[in-house]
Amino acid sequence: MDIKLVYSTSDPVGLTIKKLGYSFEEIDEDVTDFHYKNGEAIVIFSRHESKASIPSLTVHYPGNPSEEVMGGEPKKLGIAYPRLLTSILREIKKIDLDTEKTMEATHHGPTYQNVPVIFVEIGSDKTYWTNERIVRTLVDSTLKGIDKVDETDCRDYISGFGGPHYSKLFTKLADESCIGHVISKHYVDKLDDKVIIQAIANSVNNINKVVIDSLNLKQRERIIAALKSFDIHIQLR
């Protein structure tokens, strides 16, 4: 598969990667709203920001689960590639660095691409975005994950609903299974049926399991009803 590695010169992590001399694809657009469409899958490196400024290495898919948009289009999810994201995440989790290493729920754009897009991010401030050792380690681990994608074991292909934005549950499930879109509890009450279906259908690998994490009865029933046409195992946590 032709997997393109991309960074933006409008992003501090991208500038650090450029300084390190990697020969990846270069864009100058905002990472949440870029239109690059080459290749069969795209892995883009970028900064991660959080109010708590907790050091972190994260991966996630793009998508706007509701009308609220941060780049891209409303109520549209990107294409997930569970085997690739999970292979990258497993390598990131091996990094000997005192930071959080986690999968984030699906959020922000772009949503224009018809191929999978995976974000690999460093957080949460300039100290980390410009740290060449950390950036190089993350990039090299990502490259290992890409190299190993075809040999990545997946007990199940899972999409998820509920739980926090930084998902310890789905990060843990990635040790044995491969993870598609995860929609956090913050969006669940804003979802329409089309987005619920996208969380399953927008995936290179066929999703065979949905995990519903810590949602109330009404929320669970609504998601299950929207997925009634899928032959899929649903697990409540």
C-alpha atoms as an extended CHARMM CRD file, in Angstrom:
* protein
*
       237  EXT
         1         1  MET       CA              0.0000000000        0.0000000000        0.0000000000  PROA      1               0.0000000000
         2         2  ASP       CA              1.1790000000        3.5040000000       -0.8460000000  PROA      2               0.0000000000
         3         3  ILE       CA              1.1990000000        5.2190000000        2.5610000000  PROA      3               0.0000000000
         4         4  LYS       CA              2.1340000000        8.8850000000        2.4360000000  PROA      4               0.0000000000
         5         5  LEU       CA              3.8270000000       10.5100000000        5.4260000000  PROA      5               0.0000000000
         6         6  VAL       CA              2.9420000000       14.1770000000        5.6880000000  PROA      6               0.0000000000
         7         7  TYR       CA              3.8210000000       17.1920000000        7.8100000000  PROA      7               0.0000000000
         8         8  SER       CA              2.8080000000       20.8410000000        7.6290000000  PROA      8               0.0000000000
         9         9  THR       CA              5.1810000000       23.7860000000        7.7490000000  PROA      9               0.0000000000
        10        10  SER       CA              2.4540000000       25.6570000000        9.6330000000  PROA      10              0.0000000000
        11        11  ASP       CA              2.8530000000       23.1860000000       12.4920000000  PROA      11              0.0000000000
        12        12  PRO       CA              5.8060000000       23.2240000000       14.9500000000  PROA      12              0.0000000000
        13        13  VAL       CA              6.1850000000       19.4360000000       14.9030000000  PROA      13              0.0000000000
        14        14  GLY       CA              6.2600000000       19.5960000000       11.1070000000  PROA      14              0.0000000000
        15        15  LEU       CA              9.0090000000       22.2060000000       11.2270000000  PROA      15              0.0000000000
        16        16  THR       CA             11.0270000000       19.9950000000       13.5790000000  PROA      16              0.0000000000
        17        17  ILE       CA             10.6160000000       17.0220000000       11.2420000000  PROA      17              0.0000000000
        18        18  LYS       CA             11.7640000000       19.1680000000        8.3250000000  PROA      18              0.0000000000
        19        19  LYS       CA             14.7940000000       20.3100000000       10.3380000000  PROA      19              0.0000000000
        20        20  LEU       CA             15.6580000000       16.6670000000       11.0390000000  PROA      20              0.0000000000
        21        21  GLY       CA             15.8190000000       16.0240000000        7.2950000000  PROA      21              0.0000000000
        22        22  TYR       CA             13.0590000000       13.4610000000        6.7500000000  PROA      22              0.0000000000
        23        23  SER       CA             11.9140000000       13.3350000000        3.1270000000  PROA      23              0.0000000000
        24        24  PHE       CA              8.1570000000       13.2570000000        3.7210000000  PROA      24              0.0000000000
        25        25  GLU       CA              5.3690000000       15.0580000000        1.8780000000  PROA      25              0.0000000000
        26        26  GLU       CA              5.1900000000       18.7390000000        2.8200000000  PROA      26              0.0000000000
        27        27  ILE       CA              2.0750000000       20.9080000000        2.9750000000  PROA      27              0.0000000000
        28        28  ASP       CA              1.5960000000       24.4330000000        4.2430000000  PROA      28              0.0000000000
        29        29  GLU       CA             -2.0620000000       24.1550000000        5.2800000000  PROA      29              0.0000000000
        30        30  ASP       CA             -3.5250000000       23.8900000000        8.7650000000  PROA      30              0.0000000000
        31        31  VAL       CA             -3.3720000000       20.2220000000        9.7470000000  PROA      31              0.0000000000
        32        32  THR       CA             -7.0710000000       20.2110000000       10.6840000000  PROA      32              0.0000000000
        33        33  ASP       CA             -8.1990000000       21.3790000000        7.2510000000  PROA      33              0.0000000000
        34        34  PHE       CA             -5.7130000000       20.2240000000        4.6050000000  PROA      34              0.0000000000
        35        35  HSD       CA             -6.6900000000       18.9400000000        1.1650000000  PROA      35              0.0000000000
        36        36  TYR       CA             -3.7490000000       16.6350000000        0.3620000000  PROA      36              0.0000000000
        37        37  LYS       CA             -5.1630000000       13.4980000000       -1.2980000000  PROA      37              0.0000000000
        38        38  ASN       CA             -2.2350000000       11.5050000000       -2.7140000000  PROA      38              0.0000000000
        39        39  GLY       CA             -1.5480000000        7.8950000000       -1.8310000000  PROA      39              0.0000000000
        40        40  GLU       CA             -3.7360000000        5.0980000000       -0.5100000000  PROA      40              0.0000000000
        41        41  ALA       CA             -3.4130000000        6.2060000000        3.1200000000  PROA      41              0.0000000000
        42        42  ILE       CA             -2.0580000000        9.3100000000        4.8460000000  PROA      42              0.0000000000
        43        43  VAL       CA             -0.1940000000        9.5340000000        8.1500000000  PROA      43              0.0000000000
        44        44  ILE       CA              0.2370000000       13.1280000000        9.2800000000  PROA      44              0.0000000000
        45        45  PHE       CA              2.4490000000       14.3040000000       12.1350000000  PROA      45              0.0000000000
        46        46  SER       CA              1.3310000000       17.2800000000       14.1780000000  PROA      46              0.0000000000
        47        47  ARG       CA              1.3010000000       19.0090000000       17.5310000000  PROA      47              0.0000000000
        48        48  HSD       CA             -1.1880000000       18.0630000000       20.2060000000  PROA      48              0.0000000000
        49        49  GLU       CA             -2.5380000000       20.7000000000       22.5650000000  PROA      49              0.0000000000
        50        50  SER       CA             -4.3640000000       20.2580000000       25.8570000000  PROA      50              0.0000000000
        51        51  LYS       CA             -5.3980000000       22.5980000000       28.6380000000  PROA      51              0.0000000000
        52        52  ALA       CA             -3.6260000000       20.4030000000       31.1780000000  PROA      52              0.0000000000
        53        53  SER       CA             -0.3480000000       20.5090000000       29.1840000000  PROA      53              0.0000000000
        54        54  ILE       CA              0.2890000000       16.8360000000       29.9550000000  PROA      54              0.0000000000
        55        55  PRO       CA              3.1950000000       15.3600000000       27.9340000000  PROA      55              0.0000000000
        56        56  SER       CA              1.6910000000       12.8920000000       25.4930000000  PROA      56              0.0000000000
        57        57  LEU       CA              2.0660000000       10.8780000000       22.3120000000  PROA      57              0.0000000000
        58        58  THR       CA             -1.2960000000       10.2620000000       20.6660000000  PROA      58              0.0000000000
        59        59  VAL       CA             -2.9570000000        8.7920000000       17.6040000000  PROA      59              0.0000000000
        60        60  HSD       CA             -6.4560000000        9.3370000000       16.2440000000  PROA      60              0.0000000000
        61        61  TYR       CA             -8.6650000000        9.5540000000       13.1840000000  PROA      61              0.0000000000
        62        62  PRO       CA            -10.1650000000       12.8030000000       11.8900000000  PROA      62              0.0000000000
        63        63  GLY       CA            -13.8770000000       13.4750000000       11.8690000000  PROA      63              0.0000000000
        64        64  ASN       CA            -16.5570000000       15.8490000000       13.1250000000  PROA      64              0.0000000000
        65        65  PRO       CA            -19.2420000000       13.7390000000       14.8320000000  PROA      65              0.0000000000
        66        66  SER       CA            -21.6480000000       16.6890000000       15.2100000000  PROA      66              0.0000000000
        67        67  GLU       CA            -22.4560000000       20.0650000000       13.6760000000  PROA      67              0.0000000000
        68        68  GLU       CA            -19.4980000000       21.5090000000       15.5910000000  PROA      68              0.0000000000
        69        69  VAL       CA            -16.5960000000       21.7480000000       13.1590000000  PROA      69              0.0000000000
        70        70  MET       CA            -12.8640000000       22.1470000000       13.6620000000  PROA      70              0.0000000000
        71        71  GLY       CA            -11.7010000000       21.8360000000       10.0800000000  PROA      71              0.0000000000
        72        72  GLY       CA            -13.4560000000       19.6360000000        7.5610000000  PROA      72              0.0000000000
        73        73  GLU       CA            -17.1930000000       19.1190000000        7.3030000000  PROA      73              0.0000000000
        74        74  PRO       CA            -19.9770000000       18.7100000000        9.8890000000  PROA      74              0.0000000000
        75        75  LYS       CA            -21.3090000000       15.2530000000       10.7050000000  PROA      75              0.0000000000
        76        76  LYS       CA            -18.6490000000       13.5360000000        8.6390000000  PROA      76              0.0000000000
        77        77  LEU       CA            -16.0010000000       11.0480000000        9.7470000000  PROA      77              0.0000000000
        78        78  GLY       CA            -12.8020000000       10.2160000000        7.9030000000  PROA      78              0.0000000000
        79        79  ILE       CA            -11.8600000000        6.7270000000        6.7310000000  PROA      79              0.0000000000
        80        80  ALA       CA            -10.4080000000        4.5690000000        9.5030000000  PROA      80              0.0000000000
        81        81  TYR       CA             -7.6130000000        2.0400000000        8.9860000000  PROA      81              0.0000000000
        82        82  PRO       CA             -7.6720000000       -0.0260000000       12.1890000000  PROA      82              0.0000000000
        83        83  ARG       CA             -4.7590000000       -2.2710000000       11.3280000000  PROA      83              0.0000000000
        84        84  LEU       CA             -2.4620000000        0.6610000000       10.5030000000  PROA      84              0.0000000000
        85        85  LEU       CA             -3.3900000000        2.9000000000       13.4370000000  PROA      85              0.0000000000
        86        86  THR       CA             -3.0610000000       -0.0150000000       15.8250000000  PROA      86              0.0000000000
        87        87  SER       CA              0.3130000000       -1.0790000000       14.4400000000  PROA      87              0.0000000000
        88        88  ILE       CA              1.5860000000        2.4780000000       14.9380000000  PROA      88              0.0000000000
        89        89  LEU       CA              0.0760000000        2.7330000000       18.4280000000  PROA      89              0.0000000000
        90        90  ARG       CA              1.6930000000       -0.5410000000       19.5170000000  PROA      90              0.0000000000
        91        91  GLU       CA              5.1100000000        0.7790000000       18.4930000000  PROA      91              0.0000000000
        92        92  ILE       CA              4.5090000000        4.1230000000       20.2200000000  PROA      92              0.0000000000
        93        93  LYS       CA              3.6090000000        2.3130000000       23.4300000000  PROA      93              0.0000000000
        94        94  LYS       CA              7.0930000000        0.7380000000       23.4090000000  PROA      94              0.0000000000
        95        95  ILE       CA              8.8350000000        4.1410000000       23.5410000000  PROA      95              0.0000000000
        96        96  ASP       CA             10.8570000000        4.5890000000       26.7220000000  PROA      96              0.0000000000
        97        97  LEU       CA              9.6100000000        8.0590000000       27.5530000000  PROA      97              0.0000000000
        98        98  ASP       CA              7.6680000000        9.3020000000       30.5770000000  PROA      98              0.0000000000
        99        99  THR       CA              4.6140000000       10.5340000000       28.6890000000  PROA      99              0.0000000000
       100       100  GLU       CA              1.0600000000        9.3860000000       28.1640000000  PROA      100             0.0000000000
       101       101  LYS       CA              0.7640000000        7.1530000000       25.1080000000  PROA      101             0.0000000000
       102       102  THR       CA             -2.8410000000        6.9530000000       24.0900000000  PROA      102             0.0000000000
       103       103  MET       CA             -5.5020000000        6.8040000000       21.4380000000  PROA      103             0.0000000000
       104       104  GLU       CA             -7.7690000000        9.8170000000       21.2540000000  PROA      104             0.0000000000
       105       105  ALA       CA            -11.3870000000        9.7240000000       20.1820000000  PROA      105             0.0000000000
       106       106  THR       CA            -12.1480000000       10.8610000000       16.6390000000  PROA      106             0.0000000000
       107       107  HSD       CA            -12.0800000000       14.6430000000       16.3470000000  PROA      107             0.0000000000
       108       108  HSD       CA            -11.3800000000       17.5950000000       14.0340000000  PROA      108             0.0000000000
       109       109  GLY       CA            -10.7750000000       17.6050000000       10.2690000000  PROA      109             0.0000000000
       110       110  PRO       CA             -9.8890000000       17.1070000000        7.5660000000  PROA      110             0.0000000000
       111       111  THR       CA            -12.7770000000       15.0440000000        6.1960000000  PROA      111             0.0000000000
       112       112  TYR       CA            -12.2620000000       15.6180000000        2.4630000000  PROA      112             0.0000000000
       113       113  GLN       CA            -10.0940000000       12.5870000000        1.7290000000  PROA      113             0.0000000000
       114       114  ASN       CA            -11.4140000000        9.3130000000        0.3370000000  PROA      114             0.0000000000
       115       115  VAL       CA             -8.4550000000        7.4240000000        1.8080000000  PROA      115             0.0000000000
       116       116  PRO       CA             -7.6150000000        6.7920000000        5.4720000000  PROA      116             0.0000000000
       117       117  VAL       CA             -5.9920000000        9.6140000000        7.4420000000  PROA      117             0.0000000000
       118       118  ILE       CA             -4.2310000000        8.9540000000       10.7500000000  PROA      118             0.0000000000
       119       119  PHE       CA             -2.8740000000       11.6500000000       13.0220000000  PROA      119             0.0000000000
       120       120  VAL       CA              0.2840000000       10.9900000000       15.0460000000  PROA      120             0.0000000000
       121       121  GLU       CA              0.7580000000       13.7860000000       17.5550000000  PROA      121             0.0000000000
       122       122  ILE       CA              3.1350000000       15.1290000000       20.2010000000  PROA      122             0.0000000000
       123       123  GLY       CA              1.8290000000       17.0980000000       23.1590000000  PROA      123             0.0000000000
       124       124  SER       CA              1.3990000000       19.3210000000       24.7170000000  PROA      124             0.0000000000
       125       125  ASP       CA              3.5490000000       22.4250000000       24.3330000000  PROA      125             0.0000000000
       126       126  LYS       CA              6.5170000000       23.8870000000       22.4900000000  PROA      126             0.0000000000
       127       127  THR       CA              8.9730000000       22.1180000000       24.8070000000  PROA      127             0.0000000000
       128       128  TYR       CA              7.9430000000       18.8140000000       23.2360000000  PROA      128             0.0000000000
       129       129  TRP       CA              7.0290000000       19.9780000000       19.7170000000  PROA      129             0.0000000000
       130       130  THR       CA             10.5700000000       21.2610000000       19.1490000000  PROA      130             0.0000000000
       131       131  ASN       CA             12.4260000000       18.5100000000       21.0240000000  PROA      131             0.0000000000
       132       132  GLU       CA             14.3580000000       16.7830000000       18.2520000000  PROA      132             0.0000000000
       133       133  ARG       CA             15.0210000000       13.6090000000       20.2340000000  PROA      133             0.0000000000
       134       134  ILE       CA             11.3420000000       13.0970000000       21.0320000000  PROA      134             0.0000000000
       135       135  VAL       CA             10.1960000000       13.9660000000       17.5150000000  PROA      135             0.0000000000
       136       136  ARG       CA             12.7520000000       11.6330000000       15.9430000000  PROA      136             0.0000000000
       137       137  THR       CA             11.7700000000        8.8090000000       18.3010000000  PROA      137             0.0000000000
       138       138  LEU       CA              8.0890000000        9.2450000000       17.4910000000  PROA      138             0.0000000000
       139       139  VAL       CA              8.7150000000        9.3650000000       13.7380000000  PROA      139             0.0000000000
       140       140  ASP       CA             10.9420000000        6.2960000000       13.7970000000  PROA      140             0.0000000000
       141       141  SER       CA              8.3820000000        4.3530000000       15.8630000000  PROA      141             0.0000000000
       142       142  THR       CA              5.6830000000        5.3510000000       13.3920000000  PROA      142             0.0000000000
       143       143  LEU       CA              7.8270000000        4.0790000000       10.5100000000  PROA      143             0.0000000000
       144       144  LYS       CA              8.2370000000        0.7510000000       12.3380000000  PROA      144             0.0000000000
       145       145  GLY       CA              4.4770000000        0.5490000000       12.7630000000  PROA      145             0.0000000000
       146       146  ILE       CA              3.9600000000        1.1530000000        9.0550000000  PROA      146             0.0000000000
       147       147  ASP       CA              6.5120000000       -1.5090000000        8.1740000000  PROA      147             0.0000000000
       148       148  LYS       CA              4.7280000000       -4.0350000000       10.4180000000  PROA      148             0.0000000000
       149       149  VAL       CA              1.1490000000       -3.3030000000        9.3220000000  PROA      149             0.0000000000
       150       150  ASP       CA              0.7070000000       -6.4700000000        7.2790000000  PROA      150             0.0000000000
       151       151  GLU       CA              1.8160000000       -8.6690000000       10.1810000000  PROA      151             0.0000000000
       152       152  THR       CA             -0.3040000000       -6.9050000000       12.8040000000  PROA      152             0.0000000000
       153       153  ASP       CA             -2.5710000000       -9.3370000000       14.6720000000  PROA      153             0.0000000000
       154       154  CYS       CA             -6.1840000000       -8.2560000000       15.1650000000  PROA      154             0.0000000000
       155       155  ARG       CA             -8.3980000000      -10.4450000000       17.3360000000  PROA      155             0.0000000000
       156       156  ASP       CA            -11.2980000000       -8.1350000000       16.4800000000  PROA      156             0.0000000000
       157       157  TYR       CA            -11.8390000000       -4.9520000000       14.5210000000  PROA      157             0.0000000000
       158       158  ILE       CA            -13.5000000000       -2.6080000000       16.9820000000  PROA      158             0.0000000000
       159       159  SER       CA            -15.3200000000        0.7140000000       16.8540000000  PROA      159             0.0000000000
       160       160  GLY       CA            -16.3430000000        2.3940000000       20.0770000000  PROA      160             0.0000000000
       161       161  PHE       CA            -18.8870000000        4.7570000000       21.5740000000  PROA      161             0.0000000000
       162       162  GLY       CA            -18.5570000000        6.4660000000       24.9310000000  PROA      162             0.0000000000
       163       163  GLY       CA            -15.7950000000        6.9490000000       27.4240000000  PROA      163             0.0000000000
       164       164  PRO       CA            -13.4960000000        9.9800000000       27.6770000000  PROA      164             0.0000000000
       165       165  HSD       CA            -11.6370000000       11.7140000000       24.8720000000  PROA      165             0.0000000000
       166       166  TYR       CA             -8.3700000000       10.0930000000       25.9700000000  PROA      166             0.0000000000
       167       167  SER       CA             -9.4620000000        6.4890000000       25.9660000000  PROA      167             0.0000000000
       168       168  LYS       CA             -7.5880000000        4.1680000000       28.2960000000  PROA      168             0.0000000000
       169       169  LEU       CA            -10.0420000000        1.3970000000       27.4160000000  PROA      169             0.0000000000
       170       170  PHE       CA             -9.5050000000        1.4780000000       23.6550000000  PROA      170             0.0000000000
       171       171  THR       CA             -5.7780000000        2.0650000000       24.0840000000  PROA      171             0.0000000000
       172       172  LYS       CA             -5.7090000000       -1.1520000000       26.1210000000  PROA      172             0.0000000000
       173       173  LEU       CA             -7.9420000000       -3.0540000000       23.6990000000  PROA      173             0.0000000000
       174       174  ALA       CA             -5.4200000000       -2.1760000000       20.9700000000  PROA      174             0.0000000000
       175       175  ASP       CA             -2.9730000000       -4.6190000000       22.5700000000  PROA      175             0.0000000000
       176       176  GLU       CA             -4.9430000000       -7.4810000000       20.9990000000  PROA      176             0.0000000000
       177       177  SER       CA             -7.5310000000       -5.9630000000       18.6740000000  PROA      177             0.0000000000
       178       178  CYS       CA             -7.4240000000       -3.2660000000       15.9960000000  PROA      178             0.0000000000
       179       179  ILE       CA             -9.3270000000       -0.0590000000       16.6050000000  PROA      179             0.0000000000
       180       180  GLY       CA            -11.4690000000        1.9980000000       14.2510000000  PROA      180             0.0000000000
       181       181  HSD       CA            -13.4080000000        5.1500000000       15.0640000000  PROA      181             0.0000000000
       182       182  VAL       CA            -14.0590000000        5.9410000000       18.7160000000  PROA      182             0.0000000000
       183       183  ILE       CA            -16.7900000000        8.4880000000       19.4760000000  PROA      183             0.0000000000
       184       184  SER       CA            -16.3770000000        9.9600000000       22.9550000000  PROA      184             0.0000000000
       185       185  LYS       CA            -19.2050000000       10.4080000000       25.4630000000  PROA      185             0.0000000000
       186       186  HSD       CA            -19.0770000000       14.1640000000       24.8280000000  PROA      186             0.0000000000
       187       187  TYR       CA            -20.6130000000       13.6850000000       21.3610000000  PROA      187             0.0000000000
       188       188  VAL       CA            -23.0050000000       10.8050000000       21.9540000000  PROA      188             0.0000000000
       189       189  ASP       CA            -26.1380000000       12.8940000000       22.5580000000  PROA      189             0.0000000000
       190       190  LYS       CA            -25.4040000000       14.9350000000       19.4140000000  PROA      190             0.0000000000
       191       191  LEU       CA            -25.0390000000       11.9810000000       17.0430000000  PROA      191             0.0000000000
       192       192  ASP       CA            -27.4850000000       11.2790000000       14.2700000000  PROA      192             0.0000000000
       193       193  ASP       CA            -27.9150000000        7.8090000000       12.8070000000  PROA      193             0.0000000000
       194       194  LYS       CA            -25.8140000000        8.5860000000        9.7340000000  PROA      194             0.0000000000
       195       195  VAL       CA            -22.7640000000        9.3860000000       11.8880000000  PROA      195             0.0000000000
       196       196  ILE       CA            -23.2890000000        6.2700000000       14.0220000000  PROA      196             0.0000000000
       197       197  ILE       CA            -23.2750000000        4.2180000000       10.8170000000  PROA      197             0.0000000000
       198       198  GLN       CA            -20.1830000000        6.0400000000        9.5050000000  PROA      198             0.0000000000
       199       199  ALA       CA            -18.3050000000        4.9630000000       12.6430000000  PROA      199             0.0000000000
       200       200  ILE       CA            -18.7130000000        1.3830000000       11.4240000000  PROA      200             0.0000000000
       201       201  ALA       CA            -18.8430000000        1.7470000000        7.6540000000  PROA      201             0.0000000000
       202       202  ASN       CA            -15.9870000000        4.2340000000        7.1690000000  PROA      202             0.0000000000
       203       203  SER       CA            -13.1920000000        1.7210000000        7.6180000000  PROA      203             0.0000000000
       204       204  VAL       CA            -10.6990000000       -0.0870000000        5.4000000000  PROA      204             0.0000000000
       205       205  ASN       CA            -10.9700000000       -3.1590000000        7.6360000000  PROA      205             0.0000000000
       206       206  ASN       CA            -14.4590000000       -4.5300000000        8.2790000000  PROA      206             0.0000000000
       207       207  ILE       CA            -15.5680000000       -3.7000000000       11.8100000000  PROA      207             0.0000000000
       208       208  ASN       CA            -16.9350000000       -6.8160000000       13.5410000000  PROA      208             0.0000000000
       209       209  LYS       CA            -17.3780000000       -5.5210000000       17.0850000000  PROA      209             0.0000000000
       210       210  VAL       CA            -18.7270000000       -2.3940000000       18.7650000000  PROA      210             0.0000000000
       211       211  VAL       CA            -17.7810000000       -1.5890000000       22.3440000000  PROA      211             0.0000000000
       212       212  ILE       CA            -20.0740000000        0.7870000000       24.2200000000  PROA      212             0.0000000000
       213       213  ASP       CA            -18.2590000000        2.3290000000       27.1780000000  PROA      213             0.0000000000
       214       214  SER       CA            -20.0790000000        3.7260000000       30.2290000000  PROA      214             0.0000000000
       215       215  LEU       CA            -23.1930000000        5.1130000000       28.5240000000  PROA      215             0.0000000000
       216       216  ASN       CA            -26.6790000000        5.2290000000       30.0110000000  PROA      216             0.0000000000
       217       217  LEU       CA            -29.5340000000        2.9660000000       28.8860000000  PROA      217             0.0000000000
       218       218  LYS       CA            -31.1140000000        5.5180000000       26.5580000000  PROA      218             0.0000000000
       219       219  GLN       CA            -27.7850000000        6.2470000000       24.8370000000  PROA      219             0.0000000000
       220       220  ARG       CA            -26.9870000000        2.5400000000       24.4650000000  PROA      220             0.0000000000
       221       221  GLU       CA            -30.3900000000        1.7090000000       23.0080000000  PROA      221             0.0000000000
       222       222  ARG       CA            -30.1450000000        4.5010000000       20.4520000000  PROA      222             0.0000000000
       223       223  ILE       CA            -26.7510000000        3.3320000000       19.1870000000  PROA      223             0.0000000000
       224       224  ILE       CA            -27.8590000000       -0.3120000000       19.0600000000  PROA      224             0.0000000000
       225       225  ALA       CA            -31.0070000000        0.6410000000       17.1130000000  PROA      225             0.0000000000
       226       226  ALA       CA            -28.9730000000        2.6050000000       14.5570000000  PROA      226             0.0000000000
       227       227  LEU       CA            -26.7360000000       -0.4320000000       13.9870000000  PROA      227             0.0000000000
       228       228  LYS       CA            -29.5220000000       -3.0090000000       13.6460000000  PROA      228             0.0000000000
       229       229  SER       CA            -28.7320000000       -3.5910000000        9.9590000000  PROA      229             0.0000000000
       230       230  PHE       CA            -25.1410000000       -4.6400000000       10.7380000000  PROA      230             0.0000000000
       231       231  ASP       CA            -24.1680000000       -8.2160000000       11.5780000000  PROA      231             0.0000000000
       232       232  ILE       CA            -21.9520000000       -7.1090000000       14.4210000000  PROA      232             0.0000000000
       233       233  HSD       CA            -21.2010000000       -8.0690000000       18.0050000000  PROA      233             0.0000000000
       234       234  ILE       CA            -22.0000000000       -5.3540000000       20.5380000000  PROA      234             0.0000000000
       235       235  GLN       CA            -20.3030000000       -5.3740000000       23.9290000000  PROA      235             0.0000000000
       236       236  LEU       CA            -21.4080000000       -3.1920000000       26.8410000000  PROA      236             0.0000000000
       237       237  ARG       CA            -18.7660000000       -2.0250000000       29.3020000000  PROA      237             0.0000000000
